Amino acid sequence: MSNDGQPAQDPLIDESQEEQRRSAAARLFDIRRVIGGLFVAYGVIVTLIGIFDSAAEIDKAQGVRINLWAGLVMLVFGLLMLLWQWRRPAEPPAANEKQPST
């Protein structure tokens, strides 16, 4: 029995850590988070532009505050994507079965 200063390796702990790593990677690269974040950011910008539109810009759009409405729609869509990602997080990919070497 030699103890080379290495802690004992517990396979259950290794599997748990691997599962956590895969789960974090699945959440990080979830496309709903990217799309939702971009739509929220652009929605805030376009909404602010729409709030401060000049009368000439509103007249050009035939009296419709198009920037305001488009910004609000983008903001709502982005928030719905983030809500969807929060309510149903991405499942981590299945662990690769280790094949016996031949």
C-alpha positions in Angstrom: 0.0 0.0 0.0 1.7 3.1 -1.2 0.2 6.4 -0.6 2.0 8.7 -3.1 0.4 11.8 -1.6 -2.5 11.4 -4.0 -6.1 11.5 -2.6 -8.2 8.5 -3.1 -10.3 8.7 -6.3 -13.9 8.0 -5.8 -15.6 7.1 -9.1 -19.0 8.5 -7.9 -17.5 11.9 -7.2 -15.8 11.9 -10.6 -19.1 11.1 -12.3 -20.9 13.8 -10.4 -18.2 16.4 -11.3 -18.4 15.3 -14.9 -22.2 15.6 -14.9 -22.0 19.1 -13.4 -19.4 20.1 -16.0 -21.6 18.9 -18.9 -24.7 20.5 -17.4 -22.9 23.9 -17.1 -21.7 23.6 -20.7 -25.2 22.8 -21.9 -26.6 25.9 -20.1 -23.8 28.1 -21.3 -24.3 27.3 -24.9 -28.1 27.3 -24.9 -29.1 29.2 -28.0 -32.2 30.5 -26.2 -30.0 32.5 -23.9 -28.0 34.1 -26.7 -31.1 35.0 -28.7 -33.0 36.2 -25.7 -30.1 38.3 -24.5 -29.6 39.9 -27.9 -33.3 40.7 -28.4 -33.5 42.2 -24.9 -30.5 44.4 -25.5 -31.6 45.6 -28.9 -35.2 45.9 -27.6 -34.1 48.3 -24.9 -32.1 50.4 -27.4 -34.9 50.6 -30.0 -37.5 51.3 -27.3 -35.4 54.2 -25.9 -35.0 55.6 -29.4 -38.7 55.3 -29.9 -39.5 57.1 -26.7 -37.3 60.1 -27.8 -38.4 60.1 -31.5 -38.9 63.6 -33.0 -42.1 64.7 -34.6 -40.5 64.5 -38.0 -39.6 60.9 -37.5 -43.2 60.1 -36.3 -44.7 61.9 -39.3 -42.4 59.9 -41.6 -43.9 56.7 -40.2 -47.4 58.1 -40.8 -48.0 58.9 -37.2 -46.9 55.5 -35.8 -44.2 55.4 -33.2 -42.6 52.4 -35.1 -39.4 52.4 -33.1 -41.3 52.3 -29.8 -43.5 49.4 -31.0 -40.7 47.4 -32.6 -38.6 47.9 -29.5 -41.3 46.7 -27.2 -42.0 43.6 -29.4 -38.2 42.8 -29.4 -38.1 43.3 -25.7 -41.0 41.0 -25.0 -39.7 38.3 -27.4 -36.3 38.4 -25.7 -37.8 38.1 -22.3 -40.0 35.2 -23.4 -36.9 33.4 -24.7 -35.1 33.9 -21.4 -38.2 32.8 -19.5 -38.4 29.7 -21.6 -34.7 28.9 -21.0 -35.2 29.5 -17.3 -38.3 27.3 -17.0 -36.9 24.4 -19.1 -33.1 24.4 -18.9 -31.2 22.5 -21.5 -30.5 18.9 -20.7 -26.8 17.9 -20.7 -25.7 15.6 -23.4 -25.6 11.9 -22.5 -22.3 10.6 -21.2 -20.2 8.8 -23.7 -20.0 5.1 -22.9 -16.4 4.1 -22.5 -15.6 1.5 -25.1 -13.2 -1.2 -24.0 -9.9 -0.9 -25.9 -9.1 -3.7 -28.3 
